[in-house]
Amino acid sequence: MTRLILSTLAAVALLAAAGCSTTEKRAGTGAVVGAGTGALIAAATGSSGRGVATGALIGGAAGALIGAATTPGMCRYRDSYGRIYEARC
């Protein structure tokens, strides 16, 4: 029964990710990698369950931000007035 529930959740997650833009996919991947890394580092330093959860939360947030910020194809430029805008590279 547990395998059926997990398989269903995985299928729904894959279908949801199929409709995402490149930026959203990179943010999601970054969040997963960041959360895993944060949890591993917290566990390696001997933190308790709450510390591991906090590490995963902070790592996930940082990973999502970095993943979204490093999307290829879009570059940041500054115009003559100092305003930052994004356009294709």
Sequence and secondary structure as in RCSB ss.txt:
>XXXX:A:sequence
MTRLILSTLAAVALLAAAGCSTTEKRAGTGAVVGAGTGALIAAATGSSGRGVATGALIGGAAGALIGAATTPGMC
RYRDSYGRIYEARC
>XXXX:A:secstr
 HHHHHHHHHHHHHHHHHT  HHHHHHHHHHHHHHHHHHHHHHHTT  HHHHHHHHHHHHHHHHHHHHHT TTEE
EEE TTS EEEEE 
